[in-house]
Amino acid sequence: MKYTVHIFPIVRVAVKVEADSQEEAMKKAEEQTDFHALFGASGVAEYAEDIDCFHVDEENDPEYTKSTWYDKDYAPL
């Protein structure tokens, strides 16, 4: 018997953007990234249109004191 198993892994994609706030940075990064193209090229994976969360690091913050986690709706965790 054969089965098709769909696996929905969560992956991290780093996107560099310039913005006036972390919220704006998340929105810009999501808008300019073509997840369908990133994950669909192999023929065995496709973007499931689901984002679990965001993690935002700010440049020039070597101690990551300004780093923040957000849920998929941009609300801080």
PDB file with SEQRES, HELIX, SHEET and CRYST1 records, atoms N, CA, C and O in Angstrom:
SEQRES   1 A   77  MET LYS TYR THR VAL HIS ILE PHE PRO ILE VAL ARG VAL          
SEQRES   2 A   77  ALA VAL LYS VAL GLU ALA ASP SER GLN GLU GLU ALA MET          
SEQRES   3 A   77  LYS LYS ALA GLU GLU GLN THR ASP PHE HIS ALA LEU PHE          
SEQRES   4 A   77  GLY ALA SER GLY VAL ALA GLU TYR ALA GLU ASP ILE ASP          
SEQRES   5 A   77  CYS PHE HIS VAL ASP GLU GLU ASN ASP PRO GLU TYR THR          
SEQRES   6 A   77  LYS SER THR TRP TYR ASP LYS ASP TYR ALA PRO LEU              
HELIX    1 AA1 GLN A   22  GLN A   32  1                                  11    
HELIX    2 AA2 PHE A   35  GLY A   40  1                                   6    
SHEET    1 AA1 2 CYS A  53  VAL A  56  0                                        
SHEET    2 AA1 2 THR A  68  ASP A  71 -1                                        
CRYST1    1.000    1.000    1.000  90.00  90.00  90.00 P 1           1          
ATOM      1  N   MET A   1       0.847  -1.176   0.000  1.00  0.00           N  
ATOM      2  CA  MET A   1       0.000   0.000   0.000  1.00  0.00           C  
ATOM      3  C   MET A   1       0.893   1.239   0.000  1.00  0.00           C  
ATOM      4  O   MET A   1       1.896   1.281   0.713  1.00  0.00           O  
ATOM      5  N   LYS A   2       0.537   2.239  -0.788  1.00  0.00           N  
ATOM      6  CA  LYS A   2       1.291   3.484  -0.849  1.00  0.00           C  
ATOM      7  C   LYS A   2       0.520   4.598  -0.157  1.00  0.00           C  
ATOM      8  O   LYS A   2      -0.710   4.624  -0.147  1.00  0.00           O  
ATOM      9  N   TYR A   3       1.275   5.499   0.409  1.00  0.00           N  
ATOM     10  CA  TYR A   3       0.675   6.621   1.121  1.00  0.00           C  
ATOM     11  C   TYR A   3       1.338   7.919   0.673  1.00  0.00           C  
ATOM     12  O   TYR A   3       2.523   7.927   0.342  1.00  0.00           O  
ATOM     13  N   THR A   4       0.590   9.001   0.661  1.00  0.00           N  
ATOM     14  CA  THR A   4       1.152  10.339   0.508  1.00  0.00           C  
ATOM     15  C   THR A   4       1.079  10.992   1.873  1.00  0.00           C  
ATOM     16  O   THR A   4      -0.001  11.172   2.436  1.00  0.00           O  
ATOM     17  N   VAL A   5       2.219  11.338   2.386  1.00  0.00           N  
ATOM     18  CA  VAL A   5       2.289  11.955   3.708  1.00  0.00           C  
ATOM     19  C   VAL A   5       2.705  13.408   3.531  1.00  0.00           C  
ATOM     20  O   VAL A   5       3.772  13.683   2.984  1.00  0.00           O  
ATOM     21  N   HIS A   6       1.870  14.345   3.991  1.00  0.00           N  
ATOM     22  CA  HIS A   6       2.189  15.771   3.928  1.00  0.00           C  
ATOM     23  C   HIS A   6       2.797  16.183   5.258  1.00  0.00           C  
ATOM     24  O   HIS A   6       2.170  16.072   6.312  1.00  0.00           O  
ATOM     25  N   ILE A   7       4.017  16.655   5.186  1.00  0.00           N  
ATOM     26  CA  ILE A   7       4.709  17.101   6.390  1.00  0.00           C  
ATOM     27  C   ILE A   7       4.807  18.619   6.336  1.00  0.00           C  
ATOM     28  O   ILE A   7       5.254  19.173   5.331  1.00  0.00           O  
ATOM     29  N   PHE A   8       4.399  19.295   7.396  1.00  0.00           N  
ATOM     30  CA  PHE A   8       4.405  20.751   7.453  1.00  0.00           C  
ATOM     31  C   PHE A   8       5.458  21.229   8.444  1.00  0.00           C  
ATOM     32  O   PHE A   8       5.135  21.590   9.576  1.00  0.00           O  
ATOM     33  N   PRO A   9       6.715  21.231   8.018  1.00  0.00           N  
ATOM     34  CA  PRO A   9       7.753  21.701   8.935  1.00  0.00           C  
ATOM     35  C   PRO A   9       7.739  23.220   9.050  1.00  0.00           C  
ATOM     36  O   PRO A   9       7.337  23.925   8.125  1.00  0.00           O  
ATOM     37  N   ILE A  10       8.171  23.691  10.162  1.00  0.00           N  
ATOM     38  CA  ILE A  10       8.344  25.131  10.346  1.00  0.00           C  
ATOM     39  C   ILE A  10       9.812  25.412  10.089  1.00  0.00           C  
ATOM     40  O   ILE A  10      10.687  24.767  10.668  1.00  0.00           O  
ATOM     41  N   VAL A  11      10.076  26.359   9.237  1.00  0.00           N  
ATOM     42  CA  VAL A  11      11.447  26.718   8.898  1.00  0.00           C  
ATOM     43  C   VAL A  11      11.679  28.188   9.216  1.00  0.00           C  
ATOM     44  O   VAL A  11      10.735  28.962   9.376  1.00  0.00           O  
ATOM     45  N   ARG A  12      12.939  28.553   9.304  1.00  0.00           N  
ATOM     46  CA  ARG A  12      13.285  29.955   9.557  1.00  0.00           C  
ATOM     47  C   ARG A  12      13.867  30.528   8.277  1.00  0.00           C  
ATOM     48  O   ARG A  12      14.783  29.945   7.697  1.00  0.00           O  
ATOM     49  N   VAL A  13      13.349  31.657   7.832  1.00  0.00           N  
ATOM     50  CA  VAL A  13      13.845  32.358   6.655  1.00  0.00           C  
ATOM     51  C   VAL A  13      14.270  33.748   7.116  1.00  0.00           C  
ATOM     52  O   VAL A  13      13.440  34.519   7.599  1.00  0.00           O  
ATOM     53  N   ALA A  14      15.544  34.075   6.975  1.00  0.00           N  
ATOM     54  CA  ALA A  14      16.054  35.388   7.390  1.00  0.00           C  
ATOM     55  C   ALA A  14      15.901  36.370   6.233  1.00  0.00           C  
ATOM     56  O   ALA A  14      16.338  36.096   5.115  1.00  0.00           O  
ATOM     57  N   VAL A  15      15.283  37.509   6.507  1.00  0.00           N  
ATOM     58  CA  VAL A  15      15.050  38.535   5.495  1.00  0.00           C  
ATOM     59  C   VAL A  15      15.503  39.864   6.074  1.00  0.00           C  
ATOM     60  O   VAL A  15      15.019  40.277   7.127  1.00  0.00           O  
ATOM     61  N   LYS A  16      16.427  40.540   5.398  1.00  0.00           N  
ATOM     62  CA  LYS A  16      16.910  41.846   5.869  1.00  0.00           C  
ATOM     63  C   LYS A  16      16.041  42.932   5.265  1.00  0.00           C  
ATOM     64  O   LYS A  16      15.854  42.978   4.049  1.00  0.00           O  
ATOM     65  N   VAL A  17      15.507  43.810   6.110  1.00  0.00           N  
ATOM     66  CA  VAL A  17      14.677  44.925   5.659  1.00  0.00           C  
ATOM     67  C   VAL A  17      15.024  46.166   6.462  1.00  0.00           C  
ATOM     68  O   VAL A  17      15.578  46.078   7.558  1.00  0.00           O  
ATOM     69  N   GLU A  18      14.693  47.318   5.906  1.00  0.00           N  
ATOM     70  CA  GLU A  18      14.776  48.574   6.645  1.00  0.00           C  
ATOM     71  C   GLU A  18      13.358  49.019   6.950  1.00  0.00           C  
ATOM     72  O   GLU A  18      12.483  48.981   6.085  1.00  0.00           O  
ATOM     73  N   ALA A  19      13.138  49.442   8.186  1.00  0.00           N  
ATOM     74  CA  ALA A  19      11.796  49.849   8.612  1.00  0.00           C  
ATOM     75  C   ALA A  19      11.911  50.789   9.800  1.00  0.00           C  
ATOM     76  O   ALA A  19      12.979  50.937  10.393  1.00  0.00           O  
ATOM     77  N   ASP A  20      10.807  51.415  10.135  1.00  0.00           N  
ATOM     78  CA  ASP A  20      10.773  52.337  11.262  1.00  0.00           C  
ATOM     79  C   ASP A  20      10.401  51.664  12.576  1.00  0.00           C  
ATOM     80  O   ASP A  20      10.536  52.264  13.642  1.00  0.00           O  
ATOM     81  N   SER A  21       9.930  50.410  12.505  1.00  0.00           N  
ATOM     82  CA  SER A  21       9.562  49.675  13.721  1.00  0.00           C  
ATOM     83  C   SER A  21       9.675  48.182  13.449  1.00  0.00           C  
ATOM     84  O   SER A  21       9.755  47.755  12.298  1.00  0.00           O  
ATOM     85  N   GLN A  22       9.680  47.405  14.504  1.00  0.00           N  
ATOM     86  CA  GLN A  22       9.725  45.962  14.338  1.00  0.00           C  
ATOM     87  C   GLN A  22       8.464  45.463  13.639  1.00  0.00           C  
ATOM     88  O   GLN A  22       8.541  44.554  12.813  1.00  0.00           O  
ATOM     89  N   GLU A  23       7.318  46.036  13.953  1.00  0.00           N  
ATOM     90  CA  GLU A  23       6.069  45.627  13.320  1.00  0.00           C  
ATOM     91  C   GLU A  23       6.118  45.873  11.811  1.00  0.00           C  
ATOM     92  O   GLU A  23       5.710  45.020  11.023  1.00  0.00           O  
ATOM     93  N   GLU A  24       6.619  47.043  11.417  1.00  0.00           N  
ATOM     94  CA  GLU A  24       6.742  47.354   9.998  1.00  0.00           C  
ATOM     95  C   GLU A  24       7.749  46.411   9.330  1.00  0.00           C  
ATOM     96  O   GLU A  24       7.547  45.984   8.193  1.00  0.00           O  
ATOM     97  N   ALA A  25       8.830  46.092  10.043  1.00  0.00           N  
ATOM     98  CA  ALA A  25       9.840  45.185   9.500  1.00  0.00           C  
ATOM     99  C   ALA A  25       9.247  43.811   9.211  1.00  0.00           C  
ATOM    100  O   ALA A  25       9.537  43.220   8.171  1.00  0.00           O  
ATOM    101  N   MET A  26       8.416  43.294  10.121  1.00  0.00           N  
ATOM    102  CA  MET A  26       7.787  41.985   9.899  1.00  0.00           C  
ATOM    103  C   MET A  26       6.895  42.013   8.676  1.00  0.00           C  
ATOM    104  O   MET A  26       6.949  41.107   7.845  1.00  0.00           O  
ATOM    105  N   LYS A  27       6.076  43.044   8.560  1.00  0.00           N  
ATOM    106  CA  LYS A  27       5.155  43.146   7.433  1.00  0.00           C  
ATOM    107  C   LYS A  27       5.913  43.254   6.117  1.00  0.00           C  
ATOM    108  O   LYS A  27       5.545  42.603   5.138  1.00  0.00           O  
ATOM    109  N   LYS A  28       6.962  44.064   6.080  1.00  0.00           N  
ATOM    110  CA  LYS A  28       7.755  44.205   4.858  1.00  0.00           C  
ATOM    111  C   LYS A  28       8.426  42.892   4.487  1.00  0.00           C  
ATOM    112  O   LYS A  28       8.415  42.492   3.323  1.00  0.00           O  
ATOM    113  N   ALA A  29       9.011  42.221   5.472  1.00  0.00           N  
ATOM    114  CA  ALA A  29       9.700  40.958   5.203  1.00  0.00           C  
ATOM    115  C   ALA A  29       8.737  39.923   4.645  1.00  0.00           C  
ATOM    116  O   ALA A  29       9.070  39.205   3.702  1.00  0.00           O  
ATOM    117  N   GLU A  30       7.553  39.844   5.220  1.00  0.00           N  
ATOM    118  CA  GLU A  30       6.555  38.879   4.742  1.00  0.00           C  
ATOM    119  C   GLU A  30       6.087  39.231   3.330  1.00  0.00           C  
ATOM    120  O   GLU A  30       5.928  38.345   2.490  1.00  0.00           O  
ATOM    121  N   GLU A  31       5.867  40.519   3.066  1.00  0.00           N  
ATOM    122  CA  GLU A  31       5.382  40.952   1.757  1.00  0.00           C  
ATOM    123  C   GLU A  31       6.400  40.709   0.647  1.00  0.00           C  
ATOM    124  O   GLU A  31       6.015  40.396  -0.479  1.00  0.00           O  
ATOM    125  N   GLN A  32       7.683  40.848   0.942  1.00  0.00           N  
ATOM    126  CA  GLN A  32       8.680  40.738  -0.122  1.00  0.00           C  
ATOM    127  C   GLN A  32       9.245  39.331  -0.288  1.00  0.00           C  
ATOM    128  O   GLN A  32      10.117  39.121  -1.132  1.00  0.00           O  
ATOM    129  N   THR A  33       8.778  38.380   0.481  1.00  0.00           N  
ATOM    130  CA  THR A  33       9.278  37.010   0.370  1.00  0.00           C  
ATOM    131  C   THR A  33       8.246  36.145  -0.324  1.00  0.00           C  
ATOM    132  O   THR A  33       7.096  36.064   0.110  1.00  0.00           O  
ATOM    133  N   ASP A  34       8.655  35.500  -1.399  1.00  0.00           N  
ATOM    134  CA  ASP A  34       7.765  34.622  -2.158  1.00  0.00           C  
ATOM    135  C   ASP A  34       7.950  33.187  -1.658  1.00  0.00           C  
ATOM    136  O   ASP A  34       8.763  32.436  -2.197  1.00  0.00           O  
ATOM    137  N   PHE A  35       7.201  32.819  -0.638  1.00  0.00           N  
ATOM    138  CA  PHE A  35       7.324  31.488  -0.048  1.00  0.00           C  
ATOM    139  C   PHE A  35       6.941  30.388  -1.032  1.00  0.00           C  
ATOM    140  O   PHE A  35       7.502  29.293  -0.990  1.00  0.00           O  
ATOM    141  N   HIS A  36       5.992  30.674  -1.913  1.00  0.00           N  
ATOM    142  CA  HIS A  36       5.605  29.673  -2.909  1.00  0.00           C  
ATOM    143  C   HIS A  36       6.794  29.333  -3.802  1.00  0.00           C  
ATOM    144  O   HIS A  36       7.018  28.163  -4.111  1.00  0.00           O  
ATOM    145  N   ALA A  37       7.554  30.336  -4.216  1.00  0.00           N  
ATOM    146  CA  ALA A  37       8.734  30.089  -5.050  1.00  0.00           C  
ATOM    147  C   ALA A  37       9.828  29.385  -4.259  1.00  0.00           C  
ATOM    148  O   ALA A  37      10.501  28.497  -4.783  1.00  0.00           O  
ATOM    149  N   LEU A  38      10.009  29.776  -2.996  1.00  0.00           N  
ATOM    150  CA  LEU A  38      11.055  29.156  -2.166  1.00  0.00           C  
ATOM    151  C   LEU A  38      10.811  27.671  -1.940  1.00  0.00           C  
ATOM    152  O   LEU A  38      11.738  26.864  -2.023  1.00  0.00           O  
ATOM    153  N   PHE A  39       9.585  27.317  -1.659  1.00  0.00           N  
ATOM    154  CA  PHE A  39       9.299  25.938  -1.254  1.00  0.00           C  
ATOM    155  C   PHE A  39       8.695  25.081  -2.355  1.00  0.00           C  
ATOM    156  O   PHE A  39       8.636  23.860  -2.211  1.00  0.00           O  
ATOM    157  N   GLY A  40       8.245  25.681  -3.449  1.00  0.00           N  
ATOM    158  CA  GLY A  40       7.554  24.911  -4.472  1.00  0.00           C  
ATOM    159  C   GLY A  40       8.430  24.371  -5.581  1.00  0.00           C  
ATOM    160  O   GLY A  40       7.968  23.557  -6.381  1.00  0.00           O  
ATOM    161  N   ALA A  41       9.688  24.799  -5.654  1.00  0.00           N  
ATOM    162  CA  ALA A  41      10.555  24.428  -6.773  1.00  0.00           C  
ATOM    163  C   ALA A  41      10.889  22.944  -6.819  1.00  0.00           C  
ATOM    164  O   ALA A  41      11.157  22.411  -7.896  1.00  0.00           O  
ATOM    165  N   SER A  42      10.879  22.280  -5.700  1.00  0.00           N  
ATOM    166  CA  SER A  42      11.293  20.869  -5.667  1.00  0.00           C  
ATOM    167  C   SER A  42      10.217  19.930  -6.197  1.00  0.00           C  
ATOM    168  O   SER A  42      10.529  18.813  -6.607  1.00  0.00           O  
ATOM    169  N   GLY A  43       8.972  20.352  -6.199  1.00  0.00           N  
ATOM    170  CA  GLY A  43       7.882  19.487  -6.624  1.00  0.00           C  
ATOM    171  C   GLY A  43       7.347  18.597  -5.507  1.00  0.00           C  
ATOM    172  O   GLY A  43       6.294  17.979  -5.663  1.00  0.00           O  
ATOM    173  N   VAL A  44       8.054  18.526  -4.389  1.00  0.00           N  
ATOM    174  CA  VAL A  44       7.590  17.706  -3.263  1.00  0.00           C  
ATOM    175  C   VAL A  44       7.236  18.559  -2.056  1.00  0.00           C  
ATOM    176  O   VAL A  44       6.719  18.048  -1.063  1.00  0.00           O  
ATOM    177  N   ALA A  45       7.508  19.847  -2.134  1.00  0.00           N  
ATOM    178  CA  ALA A  45       7.189  20.739  -1.021  1.00  0.00           C  
ATOM    179  C   ALA A  45       6.461  21.948  -1.575  1.00  0.00           C  
ATOM    180  O   ALA A  45       6.721  22.378  -2.699  1.00  0.00           O  
ATOM    181  N   GLU A  46       5.557  22.487  -0.795  1.00  0.00           N  
ATOM    182  CA  GLU A  46       4.884  23.717  -1.171  1.00  0.00           C  
ATOM    183  C   GLU A  46       4.590  24.519   0.081  1.00  0.00           C  
ATOM    184  O   GLU A  46       4.482  23.965   1.175  1.00  0.00           O  
ATOM    185  N   TYR A  47       4.463  25.814  -0.083  1.00  0.00           N  
ATOM    186  CA  TYR A  47       4.157  26.690   1.040  1.00  0.00           C  
ATOM    187  C   TYR A  47       2.734  26.443   1.491  1.00  0.00           C  
ATOM    188  O   TYR A  47       1.806  26.527   0.687  1.00  0.00           O  
ATOM    189  N   ALA A  48       2.547  26.141   2.761  1.00  0.00           N  
ATOM    190  CA  ALA A  48       1.229  25.823   3.302  1.00  0.00           C  
ATOM    191  C   ALA A  48       0.468  27.069   3.764  1.00  0.00           C  
ATOM    192  O   ALA A  48      -0.623  26.958   4.323  1.00  0.00           O  
ATOM    193  N   GLU A  49       1.036  28.244   3.532  1.00  0.00           N  
ATOM    194  CA  GLU A  49       0.429  29.517   3.895  1.00  0.00           C  
ATOM    195  C   GLU A  49       0.098  29.613   5.372  1.00  0.00           C  
ATOM    196  O   GLU A  49      -0.975  30.069   5.765  1.00  0.00           O  
ATOM    197  N   ASP A  50       1.053  29.172   6.177  1.00  0.00           N  
ATOM    198  CA  ASP A  50       0.888  29.259   7.621  1.00  0.00           C  
ATOM    199  C   ASP A  50       2.202  29.687   8.240  1.00  0.00           C  
ATOM    200  O   ASP A  50       3.243  29.074   8.002  1.00  0.00           O  
ATOM    201  N   ILE A  51       2.150  30.735   9.031  1.00  0.00           N  
ATOM    202  CA  ILE A  51       3.323  31.213   9.751  1.00  0.00           C  
ATOM    203  C   ILE A  51       3.033  31.045  11.231  1.00  0.00           C  
ATOM    204  O   ILE A  51       2.005  31.498  11.734  1.00  0.00           O  
ATOM    205  N   ASP A  52       3.942  30.395  11.912  1.00  0.00           N  
ATOM    206  CA  ASP A  52       3.747  30.149  13.336  1.00  0.00           C  
ATOM    207  C   ASP A  52       4.067  31.386  14.163  1.00  0.00           C  
ATOM    208  O   ASP A  52       3.298  31.759  15.049  1.00  0.00           O  
ATOM    209  N   CYS A  53       5.192  32.019  13.880  1.00  0.00           N  
ATOM    210  CA  CYS A  53       5.577  33.187  14.659  1.00  0.00           C  
ATOM    211  C   CYS A  53       6.701  33.930  13.954  1.00  0.00           C  
ATOM    212  O   CYS A  53       7.203  33.492  12.918  1.00  0.00           O  
ATOM    213  N   PHE A  54       7.081  35.045  14.526  1.00  0.00           N  
ATOM    214  CA  PHE A  54       8.195  35.859  14.046  1.00  0.00           C  
ATOM    215  C   PHE A  54       9.166  36.072  15.196  1.00  0.00           C  
ATOM    216  O   PHE A  54       8.779  36.081  16.364  1.00  0.00           O  
ATOM    217  N   HIS A  55      10.422  36.243  14.848  1.00  0.00           N  
ATOM    218  CA  HIS A  55      11.431  36.678  15.813  1.00  0.00           C  
ATOM    219  C   HIS A  55      12.179  37.804  15.137  1.00  0.00           C  
ATOM    220  O   HIS A  55      12.700  37.625  14.036  1.00  0.00           O  
ATOM    221  N   VAL A  56      12.245  38.978  15.781  1.00  0.00           N  
ATOM    222  CA  VAL A  56      12.859  40.144  15.169  1.00  0.00           C  
ATOM    223  C   VAL A  56      14.111  40.535  15.946  1.00  0.00           C  
ATOM    224  O   VAL A  56      14.060  40.784  17.151  1.00  0.00           O  
ATOM    225  N   ASP A  57      15.242  40.585  15.228  1.00  0.00           N  
ATOM    226  CA  ASP A  57      16.497  41.091  15.775  1.00  0.00           C  
ATOM    227  C   ASP A  57      16.761  42.453  15.164  1.00  0.00           C  
ATOM    228  O   ASP A  57      16.489  42.672  13.984  1.00  0.00           O  
ATOM    229  N   GLU A  58      17.285  43.365  15.957  1.00  0.00           N  
ATOM    230  CA  GLU A  58      17.653  44.673  15.433  1.00  0.00           C  
ATOM    231  C   GLU A  58      19.162  44.709  15.207  1.00  0.00           C  
ATOM    232  O   GLU A  58      19.924  44.122  15.976  1.00  0.00           O  
ATOM    233  N   GLU A  59      19.592  45.403  14.147  1.00  0.00           N  
ATOM    234  CA  GLU A  59      21.015  45.536  13.884  1.00  0.00           C  
ATOM    235  C   GLU A  59      21.669  46.346  14.996  1.00  0.00           C  
ATOM    236  O   GLU A  59      21.015  47.128  15.687  1.00  0.00           O  
ATOM    237  N   ASN A  60      22.968  46.144  15.152  1.00  0.00           N  
ATOM    238  CA  ASN A  60      23.749  46.852  16.165  1.00  0.00           C  
ATOM    239  C   ASN A  60      23.224  46.592  17.574  1.00  0.00           C  
ATOM    240  O   ASN A  60      23.243  47.480  18.427  1.00  0.00           O  
ATOM    241  N   ASP A  61      22.772  45.407  17.802  1.00  0.00           N  
ATOM    242  CA  ASP A  61      22.296  44.979  19.121  1.00  0.00           C  
ATOM    243  C   ASP A  61      22.966  43.640  19.435  1.00  0.00           C  
ATOM    244  O   ASP A  61      22.299  42.605  19.455  1.00  0.00           O  
ATOM    245  N   PRO A  62      24.286  43.651  19.681  1.00  0.00           N  
ATOM    246  CA  PRO A  62      25.031  42.396  19.841  1.00  0.00           C  
ATOM    247  C   PRO A  62      24.576  41.546  21.023  1.00  0.00           C  
ATOM    248  O   PRO A  62      24.816  40.338  21.039  1.00  0.00           O  
ATOM    249  N   GLU A  63      23.940  42.141  21.988  1.00  0.00           N  
ATOM    250  CA  GLU A  63      23.448  41.383  23.151  1.00  0.00           C  
ATOM    251  C   GLU A  63      21.998  40.945  22.958  1.00  0.00           C  
ATOM    252  O   GLU A  63      21.435  40.283  23.830  1.00  0.00           O  
ATOM    253  N   TYR A  64      21.391  41.300  21.841  1.00  0.00           N  
ATOM    254  CA  TYR A  64      20.008  40.926  21.498  1.00  0.00           C  
ATOM    255  C   TYR A  64      18.985  41.394  22.533  1.00  0.00           C  
ATOM    256  O   TYR A  64      17.979  40.727  22.775  1.00  0.00           O  
ATOM    257  N   THR A  65      19.258  42.545  23.134  1.00  0.00           N  
ATOM    258  CA  THR A  65      18.328  43.057  24.146  1.00  0.00           C  
ATOM    259  C   THR A  65      17.036  43.582  23.539  1.00  0.00           C  
ATOM    260  O   THR A  65      16.020  43.678  24.227  1.00  0.00           O  
ATOM    261  N   LYS A  66      17.069  43.927  22.241  1.00  0.00           N  
ATOM    262  CA  LYS A  66      15.864  44.444  21.574  1.00  0.00           C  
ATOM    263  C   LYS A  66      15.153  43.362  20.767  1.00  0.00           C  
ATOM    264  O   LYS A  66      14.136  43.634  20.130  1.00  0.00           O  
ATOM    265  N   SER A  67      15.671  42.154  20.787  1.00  0.00           N  
ATOM    266  CA  SER A  67      15.043  41.056  20.049  1.00  0.00           C  
ATOM    267  C   SER A  67      13.697  40.719  20.670  1.00  0.00           C  
ATOM    268  O   SER A  67      13.554  40.678  21.892  1.00  0.00           O  
ATOM    269  N   THR A  68      12.709  40.479  19.810  1.00  0.00           N  
ATOM    270  CA  THR A  68      11.356  40.227  20.294  1.00  0.00           C  
ATOM    271  C   THR A  68      10.697  39.120  19.476  1.00  0.00           C  
ATOM    272  O   THR A  68      10.877  39.037  18.261  1.00  0.00           O  
ATOM    273  N   TRP A  69       9.935  38.275  20.158  1.00  0.00           N  
ATOM    274  CA  TRP A  69       9.133  37.239  19.504  1.00  0.00           C  
ATOM    275  C   TRP A  69       7.715  37.750  19.354  1.00  0.00           C  
ATOM    276  O   TRP A  69       7.185  38.393  20.260  1.00  0.00           O  
ATOM    277  N   TYR A  70       7.090  37.465  18.203  1.00  0.00           N  
ATOM    278  CA  TYR A  70       5.713  37.857  17.922  1.00  0.00           C  
ATOM    279  C   TYR A  70       4.951  36.639  17.422  1.00  0.00           C  
ATOM    280  O   TYR A  70       5.541  35.729  16.840  1.00  0.00           O  
ATOM    281  N   ASP A  71       3.648  36.621  17.647  1.00  0.00           N  
ATOM    282  CA  ASP A  71       2.848  35.538  17.087  1.00  0.00           C  
ATOM    283  C   ASP A  71       2.560  35.834  15.617  1.00  0.00           C  
ATOM    284  O   ASP A  71       3.002  36.857  15.093  1.00  0.00           O  
ATOM    285  N   LYS A  72       1.833  34.958  14.957  1.00  0.00           N  
ATOM    286  CA  LYS A  72       1.600  35.110  13.521  1.00  0.00           C  
ATOM    287  C   LYS A  72       0.766  36.328  13.161  1.00  0.00           C  
ATOM    288  O   LYS A  72       0.689  36.708  11.993  1.00  0.00           O  
ATOM    289  N   ASP A  73       0.135  36.946  14.166  1.00  0.00           N  
ATOM    290  CA  ASP A  73      -0.658  38.150  13.950  1.00  0.00           C  
ATOM    291  C   ASP A  73       0.072  39.410  14.387  1.00  0.00           C  
ATOM    292  O   ASP A  73      -0.545  40.460  14.567  1.00  0.00           O  
ATOM    293  N   TYR A  74       1.393  39.307  14.558  1.00  0.00           N  
ATOM    294  CA  TYR A  74       2.291  40.410  14.934  1.00  0.00           C  
ATOM    295  C   TYR A  74       2.144  40.858  16.384  1.00  0.00           C  
ATOM    296  O   TYR A  74       2.618  41.940  16.729  1.00  0.00           O  
ATOM    297  N   ALA A  75       1.513  40.079  17.233  1.00  0.00           N  
ATOM    298  CA  ALA A  75       1.390  40.428  18.647  1.00  0.00           C  
ATOM    299  C   ALA A  75       2.605  39.886  19.402  1.00  0.00           C  
ATOM    300  O   ALA A  75       3.004  38.740  19.195  1.00  0.00           O  
ATOM    301  N   PRO A  76       3.188  40.702  20.270  1.00  0.00           N  
ATOM    302  CA  PRO A  76       4.356  40.222  21.033  1.00  0.00           C  
ATOM    303  C   PRO A  76       4.014  39.007  21.886  1.00  0.00           C  
ATOM    304  O   PRO A  76       2.920  38.892  22.436  1.00  0.00           O  
ATOM    305  N   LEU A  77       4.977  38.118  21.974  1.00  0.00           N  
ATOM    306  CA  LEU A  77       4.794  36.926  22.825  1.00  0.00           C  
ATOM    307  C   LEU A  77       5.454  37.153  24.172  1.00  0.00           C  
ATOM    308  O   LEU A  77       5.417  36.274  25.033  1.00  0.00           O  
TER     309      LEU A  77                                                      
END                                                                             
